[in-house]
Every structure is written in C-alpha cells, then in structure tokens.
Amino acid sequence: MNVSTYLINVFALIYLAVFLQNSTMLKNQRKRPFAIAIAFAIAAILAEMGTVASAGRPELAGLHTVLKMAVFALSPMITLTLIAIFDTQALSKHKWMLLPSAINLFFAVMSPLNGMLFQVDAFSQYARGASYPIFVTVYVINALLLMFYTLYIAQRSRFPIKGKMTVLLVFSIAFRFIRLLYPSHPSAWHGVTISLIFFYLLMADFDCSFDGLSGLYSRITFDRVAKQLTEKGSMSLIILDINDFKAINDTYGHFFGDTVIQEVAAAIRESFDQSCTCCRIGGDEFAVICKTTDKDAIERQLAAMNRSLAQKRKQDSRMPTVAYGYSVFDKEGAQDFEQSFHEADAKMYECKKTHQDSKKDEAQDSEKNEAGGDRP
C-alpha cells in the first residue's frame, strides 16, 4: 500500500480547511458547510486507507467491512454538502435532494448482511456487489445536483460560471470512472481533493466579484468586464449616483443609508437585462455596462428603473431619486473607454445638477407661499 498517496490528500485537505477558516475571500456562511465537506472527504480517505491496510488479513475482516461501509456512505455526501454553501437551508427546503444519498446509505448499511454494494469475505478480501452501479449513480446525481444548483445561483446573480462549473464536474466524474476501471488505484481521491480545492477557488472568485452590501458586481469586476468588452467591440456605459445621499445619512442614519443602497441596487438589477453588468463602483455610485449600443433599449431600461424607484418612494417617501448619464463606446470610433466614462459621468452630474436646481426652485416657491400666507 502506498500510504503516502492517501496522506498527501489528507494533508492537502487539512491545509485547505485551515486556509478556509482564515480566508477573507469567502463569505462566513459558506465556511461551515465547506468545512463539513472537507471533513467527510478526510474521513472517507482515512477509511479507504484503513480498508487497504486490512485487506487480506482475516483477523481484520470486521474492521475492513466497517471501513468500507463508511467509504460508500460518505463519498456521495461530500458533493451533496457543497450545495449548502449557497444556502444553508437548501437541503432542508428541498428534501428530495437527500433521497439518492439516503438510498445509497441504506444499501451501504445493508451490504455487510447481503453484499448489495460490496462484499468482504472471511479472508478480508473486498469485492463489488451486484448493486454497485447504484453507488456510482448516486455519486453522479449528487455531482449534477451541485452543478445545477451552482448554475442556478450564478444565473440569478448573472455570474459567468457555466464553463468553469462544467469543467469541474467533468473532472470530478472522470476520476470516479477511473476508479471504476481501476478499483485499487487511489486516483479517485486525488480527484476529490483537487475538486474541493478548485471549488474553493471558484467560490472565492464568485464572492470577490460581488459587492457585499448591494449584491451587485464590485469595482474590480467592473474594471475587468470593461476591459473585456472594450477589447471585443462596442458597448454602452451608464453611470448612476443617488441624489441627496449625504443628507439621507445625516438625517436618517447610516443604517437607513445602507437600506437605500440595497433598494437602489435591487431596482437597477431588476431593470436591466442579462446583457448588462450592474456594478457598485463607489459609496453611492453605480455603473452598468451594456453590450448593446441601442439608445432606445437603454432608455427603456432606465425608465423601468425610474418606475421601480418611484414605486419604492410610494411605500417610503424617504427613498431617493437617482441621477444618471450614459455614453456609447465604439471601438472603431474616435474616443476610448476612459473618454466614454468621463462623458457618462459628466452627463450624470448634469442630471444631478438639474435635480438640485429643481429642489432649490421648489424650496423658493415654498418660502414665497409661506410668506404670502403670513400677510394680513
């Protein structure tokens, strides 16, 4: 037995667990289910190492059986647990996702009695049972569930993860099928370990791409997407800023100010389609990068945003309006992206000035009316 092969995976996973707990790249609510998945993987690898050590030793046949049962029971749970990284209540909300693993657990527990998944004879020799395909099927189902749930969250967040997740899934399942062809080869555990590391990197990239308060993309993502689209060709850039945000913070407090940012972000996200990347690039400043250069389409989406914000003001009069400006960037045109950004920004400030002037006029009219009302 090559003990070092198993120990390398165990040490790598322990290091990942320690790194995970000290990581600032991953949201705290993701760390616990991720740590549980790592613990399941370590336990399964150690159990597998124990089965190899006890193989061919009749006095350890009982231990071999228990450890092999643990391997079969734990392996599919590693992938399933990762679903809770997105939503800690996901498995309790959708209990049907637990059914394949529950069936596999039943077969694993019953196998020492009837050999359905595996058999360990009196000489401590292991053999697969007739129902072994059930274990493989459950493993693949759980991997697919993780993929589809990840893609669902990514689509809801407009995060480009489809290609990366597909590669990760194929990679993980490929190692499982290597194990099918070569039962005694420990490469499947390399696949599990590497998949967990890759999944951590994928989720860290996911979390770092978003602004924690607004839920929109972060400034880093804005810069990255802007660079990608300007290299490809034409695009549109919209700059938005919350009107009177300082006054809102000073009057109602920073807690309500955070609520305003979240509500405005929600209106922006709901109003722009999938071709647009919505970002928070500063305190109360937002940006939307659109692949389209159709000004009518941009105006329609901005109008939808204004309607959404107007509806929010009906529910709470403290909610603000938003100033905005946009510019169309054409790779073949005379101006570059930086000039387009400044153009959109300048138009936004023109919009903001119009709002401020309007407020001043309203205040002056109000003062005149009050003065007129005081006359005898």
C-alpha positions as CSV (number, residue, x, y, z in Angstrom):
1,M,0.0,0.0,0.0
2,N,1.3,3.4,-0.9
3,V,0.3,5.2,2.3
4,S,1.9,8.5,1.1
5,T,-0.7,8.7,-1.7
6,Y,-3.5,8.9,0.8
7,L,-1.7,11.0,3.3
8,I,-0.9,13.6,0.7
9,N,-4.6,14.1,0.1
10,V,-5.4,14.2,3.8
11,F,-2.7,16.8,4.5
12,A,-3.8,18.9,1.4
13,L,-7.4,18.8,2.8
14,I,-6.3,19.7,6.3
15,Y,-4.4,22.7,4.9
16,L,-7.4,23.7,2.8
17,A,-9.6,23.6,6.0
18,V,-7.2,25.8,7.9
19,F,-6.8,28.1,5.0
20,L,-10.6,28.2,4.7
21,Q,-11.2,29.3,8.2
22,N,-8.7,32.2,7.9
23,S,-9.8,33.2,4.4
24,T,-11.3,36.6,3.9
25,M,-12.2,35.8,0.3
26,L,-15.1,33.5,1.1
27,K,-18.3,34.6,2.9
28,N,-18.5,33.3,6.5
29,Q,-21.8,31.5,5.9
30,R,-20.1,29.3,3.3
31,K,-17.3,28.2,5.5
32,R,-19.2,25.8,7.8
33,P,-20.7,23.6,5.0
34,F,-17.4,23.7,3.2
35,A,-15.6,22.5,6.3
36,I,-18.1,19.7,6.7
37,A,-17.5,18.6,3.1
38,I,-13.7,18.6,3.8
39,A,-14.3,16.6,7.0
40,F,-16.3,14.0,5.1
41,A,-13.5,13.7,2.5
42,I,-10.8,13.3,5.1
43,A,-12.9,10.7,6.9
44,A,-13.6,8.8,3.7
45,I,-9.9,8.9,2.6
46,L,-8.7,7.6,6.0
47,A,-11.4,4.9,5.9
48,E,-10.2,3.9,2.4
49,M,-6.6,3.8,3.7
50,G,-7.8,1.5,6.5
51,T,-9.5,-0.9,4.1
52,V,-6.3,-1.2,2.1
53,A,-4.3,-1.8,5.3
54,S,-6.7,-4.5,6.5
55,A,-7.2,-6.3,3.1
56,G,-6.0,-9.9,3.1
57,R,-5.8,-10.0,7.0
58,P,-8.6,-12.3,8.2
59,E,-8.3,-11.0,11.8
60,L,-9.3,-7.5,10.5
61,A,-12.2,-8.6,8.3
62,G,-14.7,-7.0,10.6
63,L,-12.8,-3.7,10.6
64,H,-12.4,-3.9,6.8
65,T,-16.2,-4.2,6.5
66,V,-17.0,-1.2,8.7
67,L,-14.4,1.0,7.0
68,K,-15.7,0.0,3.5
69,M,-19.2,0.8,4.6
70,A,-18.0,4.3,5.8
71,V,-16.4,4.9,2.4
72,F,-19.6,4.0,0.5
73,A,-21.7,6.1,2.8
74,L,-19.5,9.2,3.0
75,S,-18.3,9.6,-0.6
76,P,-21.6,10.9,-2.2
77,M,-22.2,13.2,0.8
78,I,-19.1,15.2,0.0
79,T,-20.6,16.7,-3.1
80,L,-24.1,17.0,-1.6
81,T,-22.9,19.0,1.3
82,L,-21.3,21.6,-1.0
83,I,-24.9,22.6,-2.1
84,A,-25.3,24.1,1.4
85,I,-22.5,26.6,0.6
86,F,-25.0,28.6,-1.4
87,D,-27.9,28.3,1.0
88,T,-27.5,26.7,4.5
89,Q,-31.3,25.8,4.3
90,A,-31.1,24.4,0.8
91,L,-31.2,20.7,1.8
92,S,-33.9,21.3,4.4
93,K,-36.0,23.3,1.9
94,H,-35.6,20.7,-0.9
95,K,-35.5,17.4,1.0
96,W,-35.9,15.4,-2.2
97,M,-32.2,16.1,-2.9
98,L,-31.4,13.9,0.1
99,L,-33.2,10.9,-1.4
100,P,-30.4,9.5,-3.6
101,S,-27.9,9.7,-0.7
102,A,-30.5,8.1,1.7
103,I,-30.9,5.2,-0.8
104,N,-27.1,4.8,-1.0
105,L,-26.8,4.9,2.8
106,F,-29.4,2.1,3.1
107,F,-27.5,-0.1,0.6
108,A,-24.2,0.7,2.3
109,V,-25.5,-0.2,5.8
110,M,-27.2,-3.4,4.5
111,S,-24.2,-4.6,2.4
112,P,-22.4,-6.3,5.3
113,L,-25.5,-8.5,5.6
114,N,-26.4,-9.1,1.9
115,G,-23.5,-7.8,-0.1
116,M,-25.6,-5.5,-2.3
117,L,-22.9,-2.8,-2.8
118,F,-19.8,-4.7,-1.6
119,Q,-18.7,-7.9,0.0
120,V,-15.8,-8.6,2.4
121,D,-15.2,-12.3,2.9
122,A,-13.7,-14.1,5.9
123,F,-10.2,-13.6,4.4
124,S,-10.8,-9.8,4.3
125,Q,-10.9,-9.7,0.6
126,Y,-13.1,-7.0,-1.0
127,A,-15.4,-7.4,-4.0
128,R,-18.1,-5.2,-5.5
129,G,-21.7,-6.2,-5.2
130,A,-24.4,-6.5,-7.8
131,S,-25.8,-3.1,-6.8
132,Y,-22.6,-1.2,-7.1
133,P,-23.9,0.8,-10.0
134,I,-26.4,2.4,-7.6
135,F,-23.5,3.9,-5.7
136,V,-22.0,5.3,-8.9
137,T,-25.4,6.6,-10.0
138,V,-25.9,8.4,-6.7
139,Y,-22.4,9.9,-6.9
140,V,-23.2,11.3,-10.4
141,I,-26.6,12.5,-9.4
142,N,-25.2,14.5,-6.5
143,A,-22.5,16.0,-8.7
144,L,-25.2,17.0,-11.2
145,L,-27.3,18.5,-8.4
146,L,-24.3,20.6,-7.3
147,M,-23.7,21.7,-10.8
148,F,-27.3,22.7,-11.5
149,Y,-27.7,24.5,-8.1
150,T,-24.5,26.4,-8.8
151,L,-25.6,27.4,-12.2
152,Y,-29.0,28.5,-10.8
153,I,-27.3,30.7,-8.3
154,A,-24.9,32.0,-10.9
155,Q,-27.6,32.8,-13.4
156,R,-29.6,34.6,-10.7
157,S,-26.5,36.6,-9.9
158,R,-25.5,37.0,-13.6
159,F,-22.2,35.4,-12.9
160,P,-20.3,33.7,-15.8
161,I,-19.6,30.4,-14.2
162,K,-21.2,27.9,-16.6
163,G,-18.0,26.9,-18.4
164,K,-15.9,26.6,-15.2
165,M,-18.5,24.5,-13.4
166,T,-18.9,22.2,-16.3
167,V,-15.2,21.6,-16.5
168,L,-15.1,20.9,-12.7
169,L,-18.0,18.5,-13.0
170,V,-16.4,16.5,-15.9
171,F,-13.1,16.5,-14.0
172,S,-14.8,15.1,-10.8
173,I,-16.8,12.4,-12.6
174,A,-13.8,11.4,-14.8
175,F,-11.8,10.5,-11.7
176,R,-14.8,8.5,-10.4
177,F,-14.9,6.5,-13.6
178,I,-11.1,5.9,-13.4
179,R,-11.9,4.3,-10.0
180,L,-14.5,2.1,-11.7
181,L,-11.9,0.8,-14.2
182,Y,-9.1,0.5,-11.7
183,P,-10.6,-0.3,-8.3
184,S,-7.3,-0.5,-6.4
185,H,-6.0,2.8,-7.7
186,P,-6.3,5.8,-5.3
187,S,-6.5,8.4,-8.0
188,A,-10.2,9.0,-7.3
189,W,-9.2,10.6,-4.0
190,H,-6.8,12.9,-5.9
191,G,-9.9,13.9,-7.9
192,V,-11.9,14.6,-4.8
193,T,-9.1,16.7,-3.2
194,I,-8.4,18.7,-6.4
195,S,-12.1,19.2,-7.0
196,L,-12.6,20.7,-3.5
197,I,-9.6,23.0,-4.0
198,F,-10.9,24.1,-7.4
199,F,-14.4,24.6,-6.0
200,Y,-13.0,26.8,-3.2
201,L,-11.2,28.9,-5.8
202,L,-14.4,29.1,-7.9
203,M,-16.4,30.3,-4.9
204,A,-13.7,32.7,-3.8
205,D,-13.8,34.2,-7.3
206,F,-17.6,34.3,-7.0
207,D,-17.6,36.1,-3.7
208,C,-14.8,38.6,-4.6
209,S,-16.7,39.5,-7.7
210,F,-19.6,41.0,-5.8
211,D,-20.1,44.0,-3.5
212,G,-21.1,42.7,-0.1
213,L,-23.7,45.4,0.7
214,S,-25.5,45.9,-2.6
215,G,-25.2,42.4,-4.1
216,L,-24.2,43.9,-7.4
217,Y,-20.8,43.3,-9.0
218,S,-17.8,45.1,-7.4
219,R,-15.5,47.7,-8.8
220,I,-12.9,45.0,-9.5
221,T,-15.4,43.2,-11.7
222,F,-16.4,46.5,-13.4
223,D,-12.8,47.1,-14.4
224,R,-12.4,43.5,-15.7
225,V,-15.7,43.4,-17.7
226,A,-15.0,46.9,-19.1
227,K,-11.6,45.7,-20.4
228,Q,-13.0,42.6,-21.9
229,L,-15.8,44.3,-23.7
230,T,-13.7,47.2,-25.0
231,E,-11.3,44.7,-26.5
232,K,-14.2,42.9,-28.3
233,G,-16.0,46.0,-29.7
234,S,-18.9,48.3,-29.0
235,M,-20.7,48.8,-25.7
236,S,-22.7,51.3,-23.6
237,L,-21.8,52.6,-20.2
238,I,-24.2,54.1,-17.7
239,I,-23.1,55.9,-14.5
240,L,-25.6,56.4,-11.7
241,D,-25.5,58.3,-8.4
242,I,-28.0,58.5,-5.6
243,N,-29.4,62.0,-5.2
244,D,-29.0,63.7,-1.7
245,F,-27.4,60.6,-0.2
246,K,-25.3,62.5,2.3
247,A,-28.5,64.2,3.6
248,I,-30.2,60.9,3.9
249,N,-27.3,59.5,6.0
250,D,-27.2,62.7,8.1
251,T,-31.0,62.8,8.6
252,Y,-31.9,59.1,9.0
253,G,-28.6,57.4,9.9
254,H,-26.2,55.1,8.2
255,F,-28.3,52.0,8.8
256,F,-31.1,53.5,6.6
257,G,-28.4,54.7,4.2
258,D,-27.4,51.1,3.7
259,T,-31.0,50.1,3.1
260,V,-31.2,52.8,0.4
261,I,-28.2,51.4,-1.3
262,Q,-29.7,47.9,-1.2
263,E,-33.1,49.1,-2.6
264,V,-31.5,51.2,-5.3
265,A,-29.3,48.2,-6.3
266,A,-32.3,46.0,-6.4
267,A,-34.1,48.4,-8.7
268,I,-31.0,48.6,-11.0
269,R,-30.6,44.8,-11.1
270,E,-34.3,44.2,-11.8
271,S,-34.5,46.8,-14.6
272,F,-31.5,45.8,-16.8
273,D,-31.5,42.6,-18.8
274,Q,-29.0,39.8,-18.9
275,S,-26.8,41.6,-21.4
276,C,-25.9,44.2,-18.8
277,T,-23.4,44.0,-16.0
278,C,-24.6,46.0,-12.9
279,C,-21.9,47.2,-10.5
280,R,-21.5,49.3,-7.4
281,I,-18.3,51.3,-8.0
282,G,-18.3,53.6,-5.1
283,G,-20.2,54.6,-1.9
284,D,-23.5,55.7,-3.6
285,E,-22.2,55.4,-7.2
286,F,-23.2,52.6,-9.6
287,A,-22.3,51.7,-13.2
288,V,-24.0,49.5,-15.7
289,I,-22.1,48.1,-18.7
290,C,-24.3,47.0,-21.6
291,K,-23.4,45.0,-24.6
292,T,-26.0,46.9,-26.7
293,T,-25.4,50.3,-28.2
294,D,-29.2,50.8,-28.9
295,K,-30.1,54.0,-27.1
296,D,-33.8,53.2,-27.2
297,A,-33.1,50.0,-25.4
298,I,-31.0,51.8,-22.8
299,E,-33.7,54.5,-22.3
300,R,-36.4,51.8,-21.8
301,Q,-34.3,50.1,-19.1
302,L,-33.6,53.4,-17.4
303,A,-37.3,54.2,-17.5
304,A,-38.0,50.8,-15.9
305,M,-35.6,51.7,-13.1
306,N,-37.2,55.0,-12.5
307,R,-40.6,53.4,-12.3
308,S,-39.3,50.9,-9.8
309,L,-37.8,53.6,-7.7
310,A,-41.0,55.7,-7.9
311,Q,-42.9,52.7,-6.6
312,K,-40.4,52.4,-3.7
313,R,-41.0,56.1,-2.9
314,K,-44.7,55.5,-2.7
315,Q,-44.0,52.9,0.0
316,D,-41.4,55.0,1.8
317,S,-41.2,58.7,1.0
318,R,-37.6,58.8,2.3
319,M,-36.4,56.8,-0.7
320,P,-34.3,59.0,-3.1
321,T,-34.2,59.5,-6.9
322,V,-31.1,58.6,-8.9
323,A,-29.1,60.8,-11.3
324,Y,-27.6,59.1,-14.3
325,G,-25.8,59.6,-17.6
326,Y,-24.7,57.3,-20.3
327,S,-22.3,57.1,-23.2
328,V,-21.8,54.7,-26.1
329,F,-18.3,53.3,-26.7
330,D,-17.4,52.2,-30.2
331,K,-14.0,50.5,-30.7
332,E,-13.9,51.9,-34.2
333,G,-14.8,55.4,-33.0
334,A,-12.6,58.4,-32.0
335,Q,-12.9,58.1,-28.2
336,D,-11.6,55.4,-25.9
337,F,-13.3,53.8,-22.9
338,E,-11.9,56.4,-20.5
339,Q,-13.4,59.2,-22.5
340,S,-16.7,57.4,-22.6
341,F,-16.6,57.0,-18.8
342,H,-16.0,60.8,-18.4
343,E,-18.8,61.5,-20.8
344,A,-21.2,59.4,-18.9
345,D,-20.0,60.8,-15.6
346,A,-20.4,64.4,-16.9
347,K,-24.0,63.7,-18.1
348,M,-24.7,62.1,-14.7
349,Y,-23.6,65.3,-12.9
350,E,-25.7,67.4,-15.3
351,C,-28.7,65.3,-14.3
352,K,-27.7,65.7,-10.6
353,K,-27.4,69.5,-11.0
354,T,-30.9,69.6,-12.7
355,H,-32.3,67.7,-9.6
356,Q,-30.6,70.2,-7.2
357,D,-31.8,73.2,-9.2
358,S,-35.3,71.8,-9.1
359,K,-35.1,71.3,-5.4
360,K,-33.9,74.9,-4.9
361,D,-36.8,76.2,-7.0
362,E,-39.3,74.1,-5.0
363,A,-37.8,75.5,-1.8
364,Q,-38.0,79.1,-3.0
365,D,-41.6,78.6,-4.2
366,S,-42.4,77.1,-0.8
367,E,-40.9,80.1,1.0
368,K,-42.9,82.5,-1.2
369,N,-46.1,80.7,-0.5
370,E,-45.4,80.7,3.3
371,A,-44.5,84.4,3.1
372,G,-47.7,85.1,1.2
373,G,-49.8,83.2,3.6
374,D,-48.5,85.3,6.6
375,R,-49.7,88.6,5.1
376,P,-52.7,90.2,6.9
